[in-house]
Amino acid sequence: MRPIARRREFHTYLGSWRGESVLVSSHGVGSPGAQCLFEELAEGGVSTIVRLGTTGALQPGIEDGDLVIADACIRDDGVTVQLIPPSYPAAASPEIVLALQEAAVARGAAFHRGIVWTRAAFYPDLVDLGLERYVEAGVLSIEMELSALLVFAARRRLRAGGVLVVDGAAADGLRDGDGYNPHREVVADGVRAGVGVALDALVAVSR
């Protein structure tokens, strides 16, 4: 793995996994900045993107360190509504979803597959953002960037998907010191599993 570029929160490395070239990039927190990275990756010739990140669980039975494989996202990301009408779906590429699922099964990783909520606000305040209705609708978890990737990829005819590591419950109602702590070994184990699953899936779809 060798460094390619480093600007602000955007760090990019080039390496290989099982004989295939893989580019690894960080995009920081939030969809607007992540959207900039996705644009530049596409301009550089990348055709398949898998987002690996963390997520807060919304459903009982989803444990810390588990993986969530997104079929699609609720578009509450704060940026794509300025790019394309809100009725446009944020759906993962089916082949990416299946490759992620197969990789998780092969590695024996605990995972859940379904709908994910991408939301711009980490800590909510005066506005009711609708957590309860999404929980009732069976949405698995909440994160901050994936819908921006899925919308962008569909518009640019790229393949994209996401595998997310559960690092606790949704942050609604939490503040520093009263429960949310993503820096635990169970989460680190989940991240390691997620890295392997993401890399295996990328190799599978490239072949």
N, C-alpha and C positions, 0 to 999 in steps of 0.2 A: 504494500500500500504506500503510495507516494503522494505528497501534496501537489495539487494543481493550482489552487487559488485560495486566498483568504482575505475577505473584505467584510468588516463589521461582523455580523453573526453568521455570514455565509462562508463556511469552510468546506472545501471540496477535495476529495482524494480519489485517486485512480488505483484500482487493484484488480485482483482476479479471484474467482471462486469456481472450483471444479473445471478449470480450463476456459472459463468465460470472463471477459472483461466486465468489470462492475465499477460504476462511479458512485461514490457516497458523498452526499451533500447535506449540510445542516441549514435549516431555514429560520430558526428562532421561533418565537411565540406569536401566533396570530396569522390570519389568512392574508392580509394585505402584503406583508413582507414575504410570506411564502409564495404568493402569486408572482412576485418579482423573480424569485428563484426558478419557478417552473417555466416562466417565459425564457429565461436565459439558458436553462437546460435544453429546452426545445430548439432554441437558436443554435446551440452547440451540437445538435444532431441526435439527442437522446430520444428514443422512441417508446420506451417502457419505463414507467415510474411506479415504485411501490413506496408508499409512505409508512415508515415505522415510527410510532410515537407512543405517548401514554394517553390514558383515557380514564374517566371516572365512571364507575358502574352505576347503572340505574335500576337494575333488576336483581331480585333475590337469587341466590345461587351462583352469582358471578363473583368469584373470589379474587383477592389481591394476587397479582402475578399471572392470572389467566390472560389468554389472548382473545381479542375480539377481531373477527374478520368481517369487514363491512361489505354488504351487498350494495348499499346505497346510503346516502346521507340526507338529513334534513338541512336545507340551505339557510342557515342563520349565521353565516360567516362574516357578514358585514362588508363584503367586497363584491361578490358575484352579482348581487342585485343591481349594482351599478354598471354591470357589463352585459347582462342578458336578462330577459324577463324572468320573474320568480317561478313561473310555471315550468321552466326548463329543468329537467331532472338532473340530479347528481348521482349517477349510477356507476358502479365499478365495472370494469371490463370483465365479462363472465369467465374468460380463460384465466385471468389473474385470480379471481375469487376461488376457482376450482384448484388452481396450482397452490395457492396459500393453504387451502383446506387439506389437500393431499400431503403437503409438506408438514403441516401440524400433526396429522394422523401418523405419518411415518416417524416423526420425532417423539410421539407420545405426549405432545403438549396439550394441556387443557385449553380448549377454545370454545368460543360461541360465535355464531354467524347470524347476521341480521342487519337491522337498520341502526345507524349511528347518528347522533345529533351533533352537528358542527355549529358552535355558538361563539360569537365574538367576545362576549362578556364572561370572564372567569368567575368573579364574584358579583352576583346580582345586587341591585340596590332597590330603588323605588318602583321600577317597572316590573310587572309580573310577566316573566318570560315563558311561562307555560310548562314548567317542569312536570307538574302532576299529570297533565293530559298526555304528555309523551310517555311517562312511565306507564300509565294505564293502556296506552296503545302498543306497549311492548318494545319500545326503543331500548336498545341494549345499554348504550353508554353515551357519554358526552365528551367531545374534544373540540379543537379550535381551528383545524386547518384542512381536513380531508375533503370537504365538499368543494373547496376552491380548486383543489387538484383535479377532482373528478369532472367538474364542469369544464375547466381549462383543457383537460386531456380530450374530452369528447369533441370540443370545438376544434382542436388541432389534429384530430384523428390519431391520437396516441393511445397506447394501452396504459391503464392505471388502476391501482387498487390500494388498499391499506390494511395493515395488521397492527393492532394497537394493544398495548400492555396495560392492564388494569393496575392503577397505582393508589386506589382508594375509592371512596364513594364520591358522588358528584359534590362539587364545592359549595353548592347552595346552602346557606346557613352556617358555613364554616368560616372561621377566621384563624389567623396564626395562633397556634398554641392550643387549639381545642379539637384536634383530631386528624387533620390532614398532614400526613408525613409520607411523601413519596420516596424518601431516602432510606429504604429498608431492604434487607437482604432478599425478602420474598419478591420485591419489585425488581431488584437487580437480576435475580434468577429468571424472572419473566422477560426482562429485556434481552438476556442472553438467548433464551428460547426464541424470542421474536426475531432476533438478528438471523439466526439459523434458518428459520422458516422463510423470512423474506428473501434471503440469498438463494435458498433452494428453489423457491418459486420463480425467481428471476431466471435462473439457469434453465428450469423446466420449460418456461414459455419461449426462451430464446432458441430452444432446440426443436 
